[in-house]
Amino acid sequence: MIAFYLLSLIPIVATTAFYTYTYGESYLGYPRGNLQMFLSALFFAPWFETLLMNVALTKLFSKMKCRATTTIVAVALIFAAAHMGNGWQAPILVLIPGLMFSWNYYLYFDKGEGIWGFLSTTVLHFLYNFTIFVIIPLIYLVLNIYYNVGDLGIFMIR
């Protein structure tokens, strides 16, 4: 599960590093959503999306006698397409995490341990969203407060 989590972070770390390099430290402090999106991403989406995307779709593709790789990739593509409402780049950014979530669930599903697959994939999804909505902003605050990097302009004593 740790490997899946670390691999799922590749797109977000790469794009954050690129945009921070391109636009400066202010990119890290740029708000990415609102409180409703924050609460939904942490407490609603991991449960709902895992149940709908991973559990239901994996069972559907299994009944259709699809191969494991076909199922994993198809579920990931549908997961990515479901994020189109968050902007054109969102499906690209969540494709690799979608693959990791789908692969994680399928490994448990294939062994007949769907409950553990659901729980571990939900935790994996939560950790991914927690990293985006909490850890990255906290890194920015630490850089801003303690190292005077960035342009928040708050907490700075001159």
Backbone as JSON, one array per atom type, in Angstrom:
{
  "sequence": "MIAFYLLSLIPIVATTAFYTYTYGESYLGYPRGNLQMFLSALFFAPWFETLLMNVALTKLFSKMKCRATTTIVAVALIFAAAHMGNGWQAPILVLIPGLMFSWNYYLYFDKGEGIWGFLSTTVLHFLYNFTIFVIIPLIYLVLNIYYNVGDLGIFMIR",
  "N": [[0.83, -1.19, 0.0], [1.98, 1.22, 0.69], [3.79, 1.61, -1.37], [2.0, 1.96, -3.52], [0.81, 4.34, -2.68], [3.01, 6.14, -2.72], [3.7, 6.02, -5.45], [1.35, 7.04, -6.52], [1.62, 9.7, -5.98], [3.35, 10.8, -7.81], [2.46, 12.35, -10.21], [1.36, 14.7, -8.98], [3.43, 15.7, -7.42], [5.35, 16.15, -9.39], [4.06, 18.07, -11.08], [3.62, 20.1, -9.2], [6.25, 20.77, -8.52], [7.15, 21.62, -11.05], [5.43, 23.85, -11.62], [6.02, 25.44, -9.42], [8.7, 25.97, -9.89], [8.41, 27.32, -12.32], [6.56, 29.47, -11.81], [7.3, 30.4, -9.36], [7.5, 30.49, -5.73], [4.99, 31.3, -4.96], [3.09, 29.76, -6.18], [2.65, 27.47, -4.62], [1.16, 28.47, -2.52], [-1.22, 29.12, -3.67], [-4.69, 29.05, -3.65], [-6.54, 26.04, -4.14], [-9.14, 25.28, -4.14], [-12.26, 25.23, -2.38], [-13.8, 25.34, 0.9], [-15.86, 23.45, 0.87], [-15.01, 21.72, -1.18], [-12.66, 20.8, -0.01], [-13.61, 19.42, 2.33], [-15.22, 17.51, 1.09], [-13.33, 16.13, -0.49], [-11.76, 14.94, 1.45], [-13.45, 13.53, 3.24], [-15.7, 12.47, 1.96], [-15.38, 11.76, -0.81], [-13.29, 9.68, -0.92], [-14.6, 7.36, 0.17], [-17.03, 7.16, -1.32], [-16.17, 7.25, -4.05], [-14.44, 5.05, -4.13], [-16.19, 2.95, -3.58], [-18.06, 3.22, -5.7], [-16.45, 3.43, -8.06], [-14.16, 1.58, -7.88], [-15.09, -0.83, -6.51], [-17.74, -1.43, -7.62], [-17.3, -1.19, -10.45], [-15.14, -2.94, -10.85], [-16.32, -5.37, -10.16], [-18.27, -5.45, -12.17], [-16.69, -5.55, -14.55], [-15.45, -7.93, -14.0], [-17.55, -9.76, -14.11], [-17.99, -9.57, -16.8], [-15.93, -11.01, -17.72], [-13.39, -9.85, -18.17], [-9.86, -9.31, -18.58], [-7.34, -8.98, -16.0], [-5.55, -6.76, -16.31], [-6.96, -5.23, -18.19], [-9.26, -4.62, -16.72], [-8.17, -3.13, -14.56], [-6.98, -0.91, -15.9], [-9.22, 0.11, -17.3], [-10.97, 0.82, -15.18], [-9.39, 2.79, -13.99], [-9.25, 4.7, -16.07], [-11.96, 5.44, -16.25], [-12.27, 6.46, -13.7], [-10.51, 8.66, -13.89], [-11.79, 10.11, -15.95], [-14.09, 10.81, -14.59], [-13.31, 12.96, -13.13], [-13.36, 15.21, -14.69], [-14.83, 17.5, -14.22], [-13.28, 19.06, -12.6], [-11.56, 20.57, -14.06], [-9.55, 20.64, -17.08], [-7.05, 19.52, -16.75], [-7.21, 17.85, -14.57], [-8.13, 15.08, -15.04], [-5.79, 14.07, -16.22], [-3.93, 14.35, -14.18], [-4.99, 12.65, -12.23], [-4.91, 10.15, -13.32], [-2.7, 8.34, -12.93], [-2.79, 8.07, -10.05], [-5.37, 6.91, -10.05], [-4.86, 4.51, -11.39], [-3.22, 3.31, -9.46], [-5.0, 3.1, -7.27], [-6.95, 1.44, -8.39], [-5.47, -0.85, -9.03], [-4.57, -1.6, -6.49], [-7.07, -2.21, -5.27], [-7.89, -4.31, -6.95], [-6.01, -6.33, -6.47], [-6.74, -7.28, -3.92], [-9.42, -7.97, -4.44], [-9.12, -10.03, -6.28], [-8.13, -12.02, -4.67], [-10.32, -12.63, -3.22], [-10.89, -10.97, -1.12], [-12.55, -8.62, -0.84], [-13.59, -6.72, 1.01], [-11.34, -5.91, 2.52], [-9.92, -4.87, 0.42], [-11.57, -2.74, -0.33], [-11.43, -1.17, 2.03], [-8.62, -0.65, 2.26], [-8.11, 0.66, -0.16], [-9.75, 2.89, 0.12], [-8.46, 4.16, 2.27], [-6.0, 4.64, 1.03], [-6.8, 6.41, -1.01], [-7.78, 8.49, 0.6], [-5.36, 9.29, 1.86], [-3.94, 10.23, -0.35], [-5.56, 12.45, -1.15], [-5.38, 13.89, 1.24], [-2.71, 14.58, 1.23], [-2.65, 16.37, -0.93], [-4.48, 18.4, -0.14], [-3.78, 19.11, 2.47], [-1.05, 18.5, 3.34], [0.69, 19.62, 1.32], [-0.14, 22.41, 1.35], [0.62, 22.89, 4.04], [3.39, 22.57, 3.92], [4.01, 24.79, 2.39], [3.23, 26.83, 4.2], [5.09, 26.41, 6.27], [7.48, 26.93, 4.9], [7.0, 29.6, 4.34], [6.59, 30.84, 6.88], [8.77, 30.08, 8.58], [11.04, 30.18, 6.98], [10.85, 32.36, 5.41], [10.07, 32.27, 2.72], [8.24, 32.67, -0.2], [5.11, 34.41, -0.87], [3.04, 35.03, 0.89], [2.83, 37.01, 2.8], [1.8, 37.21, 5.3], [2.35, 36.76, 8.77], [4.94, 37.51, 8.63], [7.66, 39.19, 10.01], [9.08, 42.22, 9.78]],
  "CA": [[0.0, 0.0, 0.0], [2.88, 2.37, 0.74], [4.3, 1.78, -2.73], [0.91, 2.53, -4.31], [0.66, 5.73, -2.25], [4.14, 6.91, -3.24], [3.56, 6.09, -6.9], [0.21, 7.91, -6.85], [2.01, 11.1, -5.8], [4.26, 11.24, -8.88], [1.97, 13.49, -11.01], [1.15, 15.91, -8.2], [4.76, 16.21, -7.04], [5.99, 16.65, -10.61], [3.44, 19.32, -11.51], [3.87, 21.12, -8.18], [7.64, 21.19, -8.7], [7.24, 22.37, -12.3], [4.78, 25.15, -11.49], [6.76, 26.22, -8.43], [9.89, 26.43, -10.6], [8.0, 28.26, -13.36], [5.87, 30.65, -11.3], [7.85, 30.78, -8.07], [6.93, 29.89, -4.53], [3.6, 31.7, -4.78], [2.2, 28.7, -6.68], [2.3, 26.58, -3.51], [0.17, 29.12, -1.67], [-2.41, 29.44, -4.45], [-5.81, 28.18, -3.24], [-6.95, 25.09, -5.17], [-10.55, 24.95, -4.01], [-12.94, 25.89, -1.29], [-14.01, 24.47, 2.06], [-16.7, 22.32, 0.47], [-14.16, 20.77, -1.91], [-11.75, 20.24, 0.98], [-14.34, 18.44, 3.13], [-15.64, 16.42, 0.21], [-12.15, 15.35, -0.9], [-11.21, 14.17, 2.57], [-14.38, 12.69, 3.99], [-16.78, 11.89, 1.16], [-14.88, 11.17, -2.06], [-12.61, 8.37, -0.82], [-15.58, 6.28, 0.39], [-17.97, 7.08, -2.43], [-15.5, 6.9, -5.3], [-13.94, 3.68, -4.04], [-17.35, 2.07, -3.71], [-18.63, 3.32, -7.05], [-15.49, 3.16, -9.14], [-13.39, 0.36, -7.75], [-15.87, -2.02, -6.17], [-18.79, -1.72, -8.6], [-16.77, -1.4, -11.8], [-14.33, -4.17, -10.88], [-17.27, -6.5, -10.21], [-18.88, -5.45, -13.5], [-15.72, -6.07, -15.51], [-15.2, -9.34, -13.66], [-18.69, -10.52, -14.67], [-17.83, -9.56, -18.25], [-14.76, -11.87, -17.98], [-12.25, -9.05, -18.65], [-8.57, -9.61, -17.96], [-6.98, -8.12, -14.87], [-5.0, -5.49, -16.78], [-8.05, -4.48, -18.81], [-10.1, -4.12, -15.64], [-7.44, -2.09, -13.82], [-6.84, 0.27, -16.75], [-10.56, 0.66, -17.57], [-11.45, 1.49, -13.97], [-8.58, 4.01, -13.83], [-9.68, 5.67, -17.08], [-13.27, 5.94, -15.85], [-11.99, 7.3, -12.53], [-9.93, 9.91, -14.39], [-12.84, 10.85, -16.67], [-15.06, 11.33, -13.62], [-12.77, 14.18, -12.55], [-13.36, 16.25, -15.71], [-15.44, 18.7, -13.67], [-12.27, 19.83, -11.86], [-10.65, 21.2, -15.02], [-9.06, 19.74, -18.12], [-5.83, 18.82, -16.32], [-7.51, 16.91, -13.48], [-8.06, 13.67, -15.45], [-4.4, 13.7, -16.47], [-3.26, 14.25, -12.88], [-5.5, 11.54, -11.4], [-4.82, 8.86, -14.02], [-1.76, 7.45, -12.23], [-3.41, 7.65, -8.78], [-6.47, 6.0, -10.37], [-4.25, 3.19, -11.64], [-2.75, 2.76, -8.18], [-6.18, 2.72, -6.49], [-7.58, 0.31, -9.06], [-4.57, -1.99, -8.88], [-4.65, -1.99, -5.08], [-8.34, -2.9, -5.02], [-7.96, -5.56, -7.7], [-5.19, -7.36, -5.8], [-7.56, -7.86, -2.86], [-10.59, -8.54, -5.07], [-8.72, -11.27, -6.92], [-7.93, -13.01, -3.6], [-11.59, -12.81, -2.54], [-10.89, -10.13, 0.08], [-13.08, -7.34, -1.3], [-13.75, -5.77, 2.13], [-10.01, -5.35, 2.78], [-9.6, -4.05, -0.76], [-12.33, -1.49, -0.2], [-10.88, -0.36, 3.13], [-7.26, -0.18, 1.96], [-8.19, 1.63, -1.26], [-10.31, 4.11, 0.69], [-7.37, 4.8, 3.02], [-5.04, 5.11, 0.03], [-7.41, 7.58, -1.64], [-7.78, 9.54, 1.61], [-3.98, 9.77, 2.02], [-3.62, 11.02, -1.54], [-6.26, 13.73, -1.03], [-4.81, 14.57, 2.4], [-1.44, 15.15, 0.78], [-2.93, 17.53, -1.79], [-5.23, 19.47, 0.52], [-3.25, 19.46, 3.79], [0.41, 18.44, 3.44], [1.33, 20.6, 0.44], [-0.3, 23.75, 1.94], [1.43, 23.01, 5.26], [4.78, 22.78, 3.5], [4.1, 26.2, 2.01], [3.2, 27.66, 5.4], [6.37, 26.27, 6.97], [8.46, 27.69, 4.12], [6.68, 31.02, 4.46], [6.73, 31.34, 8.25], [10.07, 29.85, 9.17], [12.17, 30.42, 6.08], [10.56, 33.59, 4.68], [9.98, 31.95, 1.3], [6.87, 32.79, -0.65], [4.58, 35.75, -0.85], [1.8, 35.17, 1.64], [2.84, 38.32, 3.41], [1.31, 37.16, 6.67], [3.26, 36.18, 9.74], [6.32, 37.99, 8.42], [8.06, 40.34, 10.81], [10.15, 42.92, 9.04]],
  "C": [[0.88, 1.26, 0.0], [3.44, 2.65, -0.66], [3.24, 2.41, -3.63], [0.72, 4.01, -3.97], [1.78, 6.59, -2.85], [4.07, 7.06, -4.76], [2.42, 7.02, -7.31], [0.58, 9.38, -6.75], [2.87, 11.65, -6.94], [3.69, 12.42, -9.68], [1.84, 14.78, -10.2], [2.48, 16.53, -7.77], [5.45, 16.82, -8.26], [5.38, 17.98, -11.05], [3.64, 20.43, -10.49], [5.29, 21.66, -8.32], [7.8, 22.04, -9.96], [6.65, 23.77, -12.16], [5.47, 26.04, -10.45], [8.02, 26.78, -9.08], [9.52, 27.52, -11.61], [7.46, 29.56, -12.79], [6.38, 31.11, -9.95], [7.08, 30.15, -6.93], [5.45, 30.22, -4.34], [2.63, 30.63, -5.27], [1.75, 27.78, -5.56], [1.19, 27.16, -2.65], [-1.12, 29.47, -2.39], [-3.54, 28.5, -4.06], [-6.3, 27.31, -4.4], [-8.43, 24.75, -5.1], [-11.17, 25.75, -2.88], [-13.16, 24.89, -0.16], [-14.86, 23.25, 1.71], [-15.88, 21.27, -0.28], [-13.2, 20.06, -0.95], [-12.44, 19.12, 1.78], [-14.78, 17.24, 2.3], [-14.47, 15.52, -0.15], [-11.61, 14.49, 0.22], [-12.19, 13.17, 3.16], [-15.47, 12.03, 3.17], [-16.23, 11.11, -0.04], [-14.18, 9.83, -1.89], [-13.59, 7.2, -0.65], [-16.44, 6.07, -0.84], [-17.3, 6.62, -3.72], [-14.93, 5.48, -5.27], [-15.08, 2.69, -4.23], [-17.88, 2.05, -5.14], [-17.65, 2.9, -8.14], [-14.83, 1.78, -8.99], [-14.25, -0.87, -7.52], [-16.87, -2.37, -7.27], [-18.22, -2.01, -9.98], [-15.91, -2.66, -11.9], [-15.24, -5.39, -10.93], [-17.92, -6.59, -11.58], [-17.94, -6.03, -14.54], [-15.39, -7.53, -15.25], [-16.31, -10.22, -14.22], [-18.61, -10.6, -16.2], [-16.61, -10.37, -18.69], [-13.58, -11.1, -18.6], [-10.98, -9.48, -17.92], [-8.28, -8.61, -16.86], [-6.47, -6.77, -15.35], [-6.06, -4.62, -17.44], [-8.94, -3.85, -17.75], [-9.43, -2.96, -14.92], [-7.35, -0.8, -14.64], [-8.2, 0.92, -17.02], [-11.11, 1.4, -16.36], [-10.68, 2.79, -13.75], [-8.99, 5.08, -14.83], [-11.05, 6.26, -16.74], [-13.13, 6.85, -14.64], [-11.45, 8.66, -12.96], [-10.99, 10.75, -15.1], [-13.87, 11.45, -15.71], [-14.58, 12.62, -12.97], [-12.69, 15.33, -13.56], [-13.94, 17.58, -15.18], [-14.46, 19.58, -12.9], [-11.27, 20.52, -12.78], [-10.07, 20.18, -15.97], [-7.83, 18.95, -17.67], [-6.09, 17.78, -15.24], [-7.48, 15.44, -13.93], [-6.63, 13.18, -15.71], [-3.68, 13.46, -15.14], [-3.73, 13.06, -12.06], [-5.45, 10.19, -12.11], [-3.89, 7.9, -13.29], [-2.3, 7.09, -10.84], [-4.58, 6.68, -9.01], [-5.97, 4.6, -10.67], [-3.81, 2.53, -10.34], [-3.93, 2.3, -7.32], [-6.82, 1.46, -7.07], [-6.75, -0.96, -8.89], [-4.62, -2.51, -7.45], [-5.94, -2.76, -4.8], [-8.36, -4.26, -5.72], [-7.15, -6.68, -7.04], [-5.98, -8.05, -4.68], [-8.78, -8.58, -3.44], [-10.27, -9.91, -5.65], [-8.51, -12.39, -5.9], [-9.23, -13.26, -2.83], [-11.7, -12.0, -1.25], [-11.35, -8.71, -0.28], [-13.23, -6.3, -0.21], [-12.41, -5.1, 2.43], [-9.57, -4.48, 1.61], [-10.29, -2.71, -0.69], [-11.72, -0.6, 0.87], [-9.49, 0.18, 2.81], [-7.26, 0.85, 0.83], [-8.78, 2.95, -0.78], [-9.25, 4.87, 1.48], [-6.34, 5.38, 2.06], [-5.53, 6.39, -0.63], [-7.43, 8.76, -0.66], [-6.38, 10.14, 1.78], [-3.54, 10.63, 0.84], [-4.26, 12.41, -1.44], [-5.72, 14.55, 0.14], [-3.49, 15.25, 2.03], [-1.67, 16.42, -0.03], [-3.53, 18.69, -1.0], [-4.67, 19.9, 1.87], [-1.72, 19.53, 3.78], [1.09, 19.5, 2.58], [1.09, 22.03, 0.95], [0.5, 23.94, 3.23], [2.91, 23.23, 4.94], [4.97, 24.25, 3.12], [4.11, 27.11, 3.24], [4.52, 27.59, 6.17], [7.45, 27.06, 6.23], [8.25, 29.19, 4.31], [6.99, 31.56, 5.85], [8.17, 31.24, 8.74], [11.24, 30.24, 8.28], [11.96, 31.65, 5.2], [10.6, 33.39, 3.17], [8.52, 32.05, 0.91], [6.35, 34.2, -0.48], [3.24, 35.86, -0.13], [1.71, 36.53, 2.31], [2.29, 38.34, 4.82], [2.37, 36.49, 7.53], [4.7, 36.67, 9.6], [6.57, 39.21, 9.28], [9.23, 40.99, 10.11], [10.78, 43.95, 9.92]]
}
